[in-house]
């Protein structure tokens, strides 16, 4: 039997260039504004992280045209390097939003800003919103074709497919032709990659930075005439087949187009806590228990957290020794929530992670996993729940949490979104008045004259 293969690479290129004549619905614009706001907030907060500072030092040794702004130094850098650094900063704290098991805003927003800064003419806010929406849509359409999870195969999907999302977004910003956009996607496909084994190290946020940088580089090279395969995405030896060794990938369904945008349906999940998304539900559960009963660590004989197999897999550090590892540790998330009644910037410090009391409690936390999943959330269990066993035989059960606070189905209220942004501003050491002004300006993104209207503070 032969399955008809849809010409996906060309379809995505058509989608990119066709978008120039579209008026986006208000709900699509709202998602883009939310993505820009959250990404820029966490980008500022992450600017001083070790991975960002290291990449900045490296970039400053490379030379090149001073094109685009970065949050980590006063100098402008070539667009691709600026995208690399700012996207790494946005992903460095693992506080950035996520959707369809990827981190769209941390990649798309820095890529769009860098491309807009490098453009000789002002790129309007409306164009940046369209670039975000198109990048999200192309990225989501490609990802959702694979039935087997990338994490199960050792790949970080943000690093693999964010390259194409950022290439699509840059193609919109720079106004590439349909042929150029197709080549940009194909070139980005040849640079897809990023391994799961690097979670909990500086390489993990670099994955986001590289995806943004690769997309910009691919779009720039395509604009200059570098050509690639017309079937790089769907071809016999293309990206989707290469990353689907079991052959589960859908190559026959045409690109999801029309009135039902994926960005409208899936939107964004905003993290309330600066740790991996897989830990958010259990943190909510423990904090809810704290409101009823405060447990002293010495009373605890063991804690059992019930999560999905796949969420457990992205939290491999059972006894973390530093903040990088703690971001990918359910034991840390649960212990911090129980002991400190918080999981935030103050707790994500090496000294806190290494506290003897916290280390001892983490050692008594077990994971109970299930292979049952939500119908529309392939890597999440139907709900997460935590059971606290006390030494006197008492068993305390947290509520069952199906949607973490901040999930697209249970969104943060506007006041809490602003509070998260201002918390990031405070963490970055930026004046509160400047932070409030930036927040207000981002809410007006669709009507801005150009990227220069987004005044990024420079951290010193």
N, C-alpha and C positions, 0 to 999 in steps of 0.2 A: 504494500500500500504506500502511496505517496501523498504526503500532506502538502497542500499548497502553502508556499512561503510568502508572507506579506513583505513588500519592499519597505522595511521599517526605516532604514537609514534615510531614504529619500522622503518618506512620509514625515519624519521628524524635521528634516530640512524644510519641507513645504510648510509645516506648522510654524516653524520659527519665522519664516519670511512673510507668511500670510498674516501673522499677528500684527503687522505694522498698521493694518487698516481696521483693527478691532477696537471697540470700546468695552472695557472690562466691567463686569458687574461689580456692584458695591461689595459683595461678600468676598470676591477675589481680591479686590483692593484692600479690604480689611485684613485678610490673611497676610498679604505682603507687608502692610504697615506693622503688623504684630511681629512678623519675622525680622524686619529691619530693626525694630525697637529692641527686641530681645537679644538679637545677635550683637548689636553695637554695645549694649549694656555689658554683656558677658565678655565681649572683646576688650573693652576698657579694663574690666576687672582682671582679665588674664594677661594683661600686657607685661607684667613684671615676672611672670612665671619663667622658670629656668629654660624651658624649650624655646620660648619666644625670644628671650634675651640671647640665647646661643645662636639662633637663626639670624637675629639682627646683626650680631657681630660678624657672622659669616657673610651676610648680604652686603655689609659695608665694605668688605674686602673685594667684592666682585666688580665694582664700578658700574657704568652704564648711565643712561639718561635719567635725570631726576624728574619722574613723571607723577607718581602717585604717593599719597600720604600713608603713613603707618603710625600706629599708636605707641610704638615702642621707642621712637627717636624723632628728632626734629627734622632730619633730612628726608627728602622725597627719594623714592627708589624706582627702578623700572617696574612697570605694572605687574608683571608676573611675580616679582619678588615681594612687592607690597601685598599682593593677594596671598602669597605663601605665609607671610608673617602675620597679617591680620586674621586670616582664617585659623592659623595655629593658635593665636590668642583667643579667638572665639570658642575654640574647642578645648583649650588647655585646662579649664576647671571642670569640664564635663557638666557644665551648667546650662548648656545651650539646648534649644528645643529639639524635638525629634518628631518624625512622622514616617509611616510605613517602614519602620525599623532602620531609618537613616537619619542623618542630621542635616537637613537641607539648608537652614538659614546660615549656619556657621561657615558653609562653603559658598553659597550663592551671594550673600550680602557682601563679603569682602571682595569677591570676584567682580561684582557689579560696581562697587565703589572704585576699585582700582582701574577698571576699564573706563569708567566715566571720567576719572581724574586724568587719564592719559589721552582722552579724546580732545581734538583741537577746538571743538565747539561745546558749549554747555549741553549736558545731557539732562533733560528734564526729569522731574520726579515721576511723571507719568510713564516715561520710557523705562526708568529704573523699576517701577512697579511691574510693567509688562515683562521686563527681562526676568524678574523674580518668578512671576507666574509661569512663564514659558519654561524656564529652567526647572522649576518644580515639576511641571507636567511631564516633560520629557523624561526626567529622572524617574518619577513614579511609574510611568508607563513601562519603562524598561525593567525596573526592579520587580514589578508585580507579575511579570511573565514567568518568573522562575518559581516552580512549586517547592523545590528544596531550598532550605535556608542557607544563605551564604556563610553564616557563622558555623554551621555544621560542617562545612567544607574547609574551614580554616581561613575564610576571607572576611575582611571588614567591608561591608557593602558601601559605606560612605566613601571609602577610599577607592573602591572599584568603580562605582557608578556616578559618584559626585563629579568625576572628571567630565562626563558627558553633560551633566546638568550645568556645570559652570561654563562649558564650551557653548551650550545653547544660550545661556544668559549673556555671555560676552558677544555672541553673534548678534543678538538683539541690540545691545548697546552700541556696537560699532556698525550696525546696519549692513551686515554681510549679505551678499546675494545668495540665492538658493543653492547654487553650486558651491559657493564658498562655505556656506553653513554645513552642507553635506560633508565636505572635506574636513571641516573642523571637528565634526562628530567622529569621523573615521580616525582622524589623528589622535583624538582624545581616547578612543577605544584602544589604541595601541599603547597607551600609557596607563591603562587601568591596573590597579593592584594595591595591596595592603593587607598584611597578615594579622590575623586575630591574636597570634602569639605575642604581639607587641603591646597588648593592652596592659595598663599599669606602668608604662614607661613613657619617656618623652616622645617616643615614636607614635604613640596613639594620637595626640593632638596634631602632630606633624602630618598624619594621614589626611586630616581635613585641610591643612595648609597646602599639601601637595595636590589634592584634588582641585582646589581653587586655582593654583598656579598652572597646573597642566591644562585646564580648560582655557585659561587666558592665552597660554602659549600656543595651543592648538588653533584657536580662533585667529590669533595674530599671524601665524604661519600660513593658514589657509587664505587669509586676506592678501598675503604676499604671493600666493600662487602655488604653495606646496600642495600636491594632490595625494589622494589616498583612495582606497577601495570604495566603490559605490554601494557595497553590501557588507561593510565592516561590522555592522551590528548583527545582522541576521544570517549572513552567509554560512556556507558549509564549514568554514574554518573561522567564522567570525566570533565576536565577543560573547554572544549569548550561548553559543554551543560550547565555547572554550570553558566557560564557567559553569557548565551544566553537564558534568561527566555522566550522570544518570539519564540524560536526555529528556528531562522532565519539562524543559522550557517550551513555552507557547510561542511558536513562530508564525502561526496561521491567522491569528486575530489581528485585524487592522488596528492602527493606532486609535486609542480612545480619544475621540474628538466630539465636537458638537456642544450642546448646551450643558451636559453633565461633566463639568471639570472635576478632576480628581482633587484639586486643591480646595474646591468647595466642599467636597464630601469628607475628606480626611483632615484638612486643616492642619493645625500644629498642636503638639502637646508641649506645654510650657512647664519646665521643671521648677518645682518649689524648693528643691534641695540640690546642692551642687555635687551630686554623685550620679552614677550611671542610672539611666531610666528604669532599669529592671529592679532597682531598690526602692523606688518611690512609693509603691503601694504598701510595702511592709513598714516604712517609716510612718506613713499616715496611720497605719494600724496601731503601732506602739504608742504614738503620741495620743491617739484616742484612748488607749488603755490608761495612760498616765493621768488623763483627766478624771478617771474614776478611782484609780488606785495607784499610788506611788510606791514602787517596789525598790527596796534597797538591794544593791548587788550581792551583798553577803547572804541575803535570803534565798538566792536563786540556786537551785541544784542543776537545772539545765533549761535551755530555751530551744524550742523546735519551730522553725519557720517553714511554712508550706508554700512552695513556689513551683513554677514550671521547670522542667528539665532545661529548657533553652535559656531561661533567665538565670538559672543557677550556673550555666556554662559561661555566661559573660561576667560572672562574679567569682573568679577562680581563687582569690586571695582569702583564705580562711583565717589567717592570723597575720594581717598586714603589719608592716614595720615602718611605713612612712605614708604620707598623705596621698601620693600617687597610687599606691596599692590600695589604700583605704577607699578610694573612689569606686573601686571594683570589688568591694567586699560587703556581702550582706551581713556578715558577722559584725563588721564595724558599724554599718548603718543601724542595725538593731540595738547594739550595745550603746552607741552614742545617744540614740533616741531615748533609751531607758535611763541611762545615767545622767545625761546632760539635758534631757528634755528638748533637744535640738540637734539638728544636723546642718551646720552652716559653715561659714568661713572660719568662725572661731574654733570649731571642732576639727576642721580639715587642716590641722597643723601637725607636723611630725611629733612635737612634744606631747600633744594630746593623744595621738594614736598610740604612742609608746607608754602611756600611763599604766602602771602595774595593775590598777583596779580594772581598767578597760581591757587590758590584755588577758587578765584572768577570766573576765566575763566572756570575752570572745571565744575563748577556748571551750566554754560550756554551751556554745550555740551550734546546733545541728540544722541541716537542711533536709527537709522531706520533699521530694520532687514528684511531680505527676507528669504523665505524657498527655493529659487531657488539655485541650486548648480552646480558647474562644474561637467562634466561627470566623470572626472578622479581625482577629489579632493572633496571628499564627504562632507567635512565640510566647504568648502569655497564658497562664492558667485561667480557668474561669473566675477565680478570685485568689487573692493572697491572704494568709492568716498566720498569726504568731501565737504560740502557746508557751506560757511561762510556768515552769514547774518550780514550786518553792520547796525548801528543805523540810517543811512541816507537812508535806503531802498535798498542799493546796495547788490546784491547777487554775491558772488564769488564762482566759482566751480573749484575744483581741477581736474586734469586729472583723467580718469578712470584707475585704476591700476589692472591689471590681474595677473601679476607676480612681486613680490617684488624683488628688487635688491638682489642677492644672492641665489635666487631660482635655482633649478637644471636646469631649462630652460633658466634662465638669470643669469648665474654664475658670481661671482666676478672675475675680472681679477687677474692674479697672483700677481700683484703689490698690489692690495687691500687686497688680502688674507694675504700677508706678513705684510701689514700695520695693519690688525686686530690682528695678532699674536703679533706683536711688541707693539701694544697698550695694550694688555693683560700683556705682560712682564713689560711694564712701570708701569701699575696699580699695579702689584705685587711687584714693587720695585727691580726688577732684573736688573743687569748690561746689557746694550744694547748689548755689544759684546757677552756676554754669551747667550743672547736671539737669536741673529743672528746665532751663532754657532749651537744652538739647532734646530732652524728652518731648517738650511741647512742639518743637520744630519737626520731630520725626512723625508726630501725629498728623502733620500737614504734608507728608511726603508726596502724595499724588499731585499736589499743586505747586511744588517747588520749581524754581527756575532751573536750577542745576545742582550738581553734587556739591559745589562749593557752599551751598546754603546749609549743608550738614557740617557744622563746625566741630570737627573731632578734636577734643582736647589732646594735647601732647603731654605725655607723662615724663617728668624729669627725675 
